[in-house]
Amino acid sequence: MGQPRWATTSDQYILPTAGDAWAAEASAGGERGSQRILSAGTIPAPDDIAEGPRAGTSVVARRRLILADDRPVEIACSYWPASIAGMTILAEPEKVSGGTARFLAEVGYEPHEVHEDITAAAAQAVTSLDERMAMQLGDGDPVLVLTRIVLDAAGQPYQVDVNVMVAGRHTRYVRSAG
C-alpha cells in the first residue's frame, strides 16, 4: 500500500467560520486534530514572505504545532501586518475564540483572492533544529511547504501562511458540498 493521497481545500482555513478548522477536518477523517501554539508576537517580516508584508516591516507571527492523534504533522505559521494585528489577540500566545479567519472578518478583513504554492524539500532546508525536533524529523526527511497569500478586495495581501508538513504523515480531507 502506498502513501496516503493528499487532497485538500483551504476554504475552511481562510473563510470566517466558527471553531477549529483543523479539528473539524481531522475528525471528518477519523482522527483527533489539535494544535499547540509555539509562539506569537510582533517580529520583523522574514524574507521568505516577500510577497506579503514587506521585509523589514513589522508583522505579527503565530507559530503552531499541528497534531493528528497527538502525533506532529505540521508546523503552521501565519503572518499579518502589525498595523492589522499588532495590538490584538493574534499577537498573544492563546487560542482565538472562533478562529483567526473569523476574528479577521470581524475587523474587516475577508479573503477576496488566495495564491497558494506547494513545494517539497528536505526538512533541514526549510526548518530549524527546534522545528525538526518538534515534528520528530531527521534532517533529510521530506516535507511539503504550503505558502498561502490571502488578499483583500483591494488586492492587498493581509495574511501569509507558511505551513511545513511532514510528507506522508497525514492526509487532509476534502469535504463534499452534499
Salt bridges, closest charged atoms under 4 A:
ASP20 OD2 - LYS95 NZ 3.52
ASP70 OD2 - ARG32 NH2 2.56
GLU74 OE1 - HIS170 NE2 3.66
GLU74 OE1 - ARG172 NH2 2.81
GLU106 OE2 - ARG102 NE 3.52
GLU113 OE2 - HIS115 NE2 2.58
GLU116 OE2 - ARG148 NE 2.72
GLU131 OE2 - ARG63 NH2 3.03
ASP139 OD1 - ARG132 NE 2.94
ASP161 OD2 - ARG148 NH1 2.92
